[in-house]
Amino acid sequence: MGMYYIPRSMYTGVTMPARSPHASPQHDGRSTELRGTARGHLLDAALAELHDRGYAGTSLQAVAKRAGLTKGAVYWSFRDKQDLFLALVAERLDVPARELMRLTENAPSDMETAPLVSQGVAELIRRQPDLLLLVFEHWALAVRDPELRPGYVHRQDELRQAMARALEARHTTTGVRLSYPADRLATGILCLASGIAMEALVAPAAAPDELFGEILGLLYDGLAARGVKDEDS
């Protein structure tokens, strides 16, 4: 049995007009539509610049130039380079992931979801390889740079909490007792997804589309078996 579901439509590319949650409000006299358009151009330019130069080699000046805007325009939407990067990741990776988690909370108990979520993750890997590589680069930099670490940790904490809530709701719906702490299980699933993405980017044959779903099924079956065993003892 799978624990959550996501439709293919979630991976067609998501760009939201909302401001980054990390940036402080700014008022530059432009209409909301114009600010949203500039923000979208900046995110597109940031992804291209980060692809070419990596996180460490990318500057806000270069992002602004690629977007055809001034550096000041960057600061209307983003506090600094990490804020821009985290907004890019949040909107184009984490938005579909959060939709996946919300659907997990609401999926009917008889829905076989593991194959669907596994295919959705595989499609995300194929659609956003550059962004995934940047996430891994950001992790490596955060390990060494105390200034980058809080941003990385905050993002992971938010994803973990959302996943834990979805797991608790899913197990309530199915009636299978969650016999392992939800936050620790959420950490394991997030790490599993990251590890499979790493492998798929380098050796796709070693990480077929169904792999993630198969392991989710094993996890769920193990929890179900443990629940039955505990009830019998």
C-alpha positions in Angstrom: 0.0 0.0 0.0 1.2 3.5 -0.7 0.9 6.4 1.6 0.3 9.3 -0.7 -0.7 10.4 -4.2 0.1 13.2 -6.7 -1.4 13.7 -10.2 0.8 14.2 -13.2 -0.5 17.7 -13.6 1.4 18.8 -10.5 4.7 18.5 -12.4 4.0 20.7 -15.3 6.1 23.5 -13.8 4.8 25.7 -11.0 5.5 29.4 -10.7 3.5 31.3 -8.1 3.1 35.1 -8.0 3.4 35.2 -4.2 6.4 37.0 -2.6 9.1 35.0 -0.9 8.3 34.3 2.7 11.8 35.4 3.7 11.7 38.8 2.2 10.4 41.9 4.0 7.6 43.9 2.3 8.6 46.5 -0.3 6.6 49.1 -2.1 8.0 50.5 -5.4 4.8 52.0 -6.9 4.4 49.3 -9.6 1.2 47.3 -10.0 1.0 43.9 -8.5 0.9 42.4 -12.0 4.2 44.1 -13.0 5.9 43.1 -9.8 4.8 39.5 -10.3 6.1 39.5 -13.9 9.5 40.8 -12.8 9.6 38.3 -10.0 8.9 35.5 -12.5 11.7 36.8 -14.8 14.1 36.8 -11.9 13.3 33.3 -10.9 13.8 32.1 -14.5 17.0 34.0 -14.7 18.2 32.7 -11.4 17.7 29.1 -12.4 19.6 29.7 -15.7 22.4 31.5 -13.9 22.7 28.9 -11.1 22.8 26.2 -13.8 25.7 27.9 -15.5 27.7 29.0 -12.5 26.5 27.1 -9.5 25.3 28.6 -6.3 28.7 29.8 -5.1 29.5 31.4 -8.5 26.1 33.2 -9.0 25.7 36.9 -8.1 22.5 38.9 -7.9 24.0 41.3 -10.4 24.3 38.5 -12.9 20.7 37.3 -12.2 19.4 40.9 -12.7 21.3 41.3 -16.0 20.1 38.0 -17.4 16.5 39.0 -16.5 16.9 42.4 -18.1 16.3 44.2 -14.8 18.3 46.3 -12.4 19.9 44.8 -9.3 17.6 47.0 -7.3 14.7 45.2 -8.8 16.0 42.0 -7.2 15.9 43.6 -3.8 12.2 44.5 -4.2 11.4 40.8 -4.0 14.4 39.1 -2.3 16.6 39.9 0.6 19.7 38.2 -0.7 21.0 35.4 -2.9 19.9 32.7 -0.5 16.5 34.2 -0.2 16.1 34.1 -4.0 17.4 30.6 -4.2 15.1 29.3 -1.5 12.1 31.0 -3.1 13.0 29.3 -6.4 13.2 25.9 -4.7 10.0 26.5 -2.7 7.9 27.4 -5.7 9.2 24.9 -8.2 10.0 21.9 -6.0 8.3 22.3 -2.7 4.9 23.5 -4.0 4.3 20.2 -5.8 5.7 18.3 -2.8 3.3 20.0 -0.5 0.4 19.3 -2.8 1.5 15.7 -2.7 1.4 15.8 1.1 -2.0 17.4 1.2 -3.4 14.8 -1.1 -1.9 12.2 1.2 -4.0 13.5 4.0 -7.2 13.3 2.0 -6.8 10.1 -0.1 -9.4 7.5 0.5 -8.2 4.4 2.5 -8.7 2.0 -0.4 -6.6 4.1 -2.9 -3.4 2.4 -4.1 -1.2 5.4 -4.2 2.4 4.2 -4.1 2.8 3.7 -7.9 1.3 7.1 -8.6 3.5 9.0 -6.2 6.6 7.1 -7.4 5.8 8.1 -11.0 5.2 11.7 -9.9 8.6 11.9 -8.2 10.3 10.3 -11.2 8.7 12.9 -13.5 9.8 15.7 -11.1 13.4 14.4 -11.3 13.2 14.4 -15.1 11.7 17.9 -15.3 13.8 19.7 -12.7 17.3 18.0 -12.8 19.1 21.4 -12.6 17.2 22.5 -9.6 17.7 19.2 -7.8 21.4 19.5 -8.4 21.4 23.0 -6.9 19.6 21.7 -3.8 22.3 19.2 -3.4 24.9 21.9 -3.9 23.2 24.0 -1.3 23.3 21.1 1.2 27.0 20.7 0.6 27.6 24.4 1.2 25.4 24.5 4.2 27.4 21.8 5.8 30.5 24.0 5.7 29.0 27.5 6.0 27.1 28.3 9.3 25.5 31.3 7.6 23.8 29.1 5.0 22.8 26.4 7.4 19.8 28.0 9.0 18.0 28.5 5.7 18.6 24.9 4.7 17.5 23.6 8.1 14.4 25.8 8.1 13.3 24.4 4.8 13.9 20.8 5.8 12.0 21.4 9.1 9.0 22.7 7.3 8.9 19.8 4.8 9.4 17.3 7.7 6.5 18.8 9.6 4.2 18.8 6.6 5.1 15.2 5.8 4.6 14.1 9.5 1.1 15.7 9.5 0.3 13.9 6.2 1.5 10.5 7.6 -0.6 10.9 10.8 -3.7 11.7 8.7 -3.1 8.9 6.3 -2.8 6.3 9.1 -5.9 7.7 10.8 -7.8 7.2 7.5 -6.5 3.7 6.9 -6.9 2.7 10.5 -3.4 1.3 10.6 -1.7 2.4 13.8 1.4 4.5 13.3 3.7 2.7 15.6 6.7 4.8 14.8 7.2 8.6 15.5 5.7 10.5 12.6 8.5 13.1 12.5 11.2 10.4 12.3 9.4 8.5 9.7 9.0 11.7 7.7 12.7 12.4 7.9 13.4 8.9 6.6 11.0 9.3 3.7 12.5 12.7 2.7 16.0 11.3 2.9 14.9 8.3 0.8 13.4 10.6 -1.9 16.6 12.7 -2.0 18.8 9.6 -2.2 16.8 8.1 -5.0 16.9 11.5 -6.9 20.7 11.6 -6.5 21.0 8.1 -7.9 18.6 8.7 -10.7 20.5 11.8 -11.9 23.7 9.8 -12.3 22.5 6.3 -13.1 18.8 6.2 -14.1 18.8 2.5 -14.6 19.7 1.9 -11.0 16.7 4.0 -9.8 13.7 3.0 -12.0 10.5 5.0 -11.7 8.8 2.5 -9.5 11.6 2.2 -6.9 10.3 4.9 -4.6 6.8 3.5 -4.5 8.0 0.0 -3.9 10.0 1.0 -0.8 7.1 3.1 0.4 4.9 0.0 0.1 7.4 -2.0 2.2 7.5 0.7 4.9 3.7 0.8 5.0 3.4 -3.0 5.1 6.0 -3.2 7.9 4.1 -0.6 10.0 0.8 -2.5 9.4 2.5 -5.8 10.4 3.9 -4.2 13.5 0.5 -2.8 14.5 -1.1 -6.2 14.2 1.7 -7.8 16.2 1.4 -5.2 19.0 -2.3 -5.8 19.2 -1.8 -9.6 19.5 0.8 -9.4 22.2 
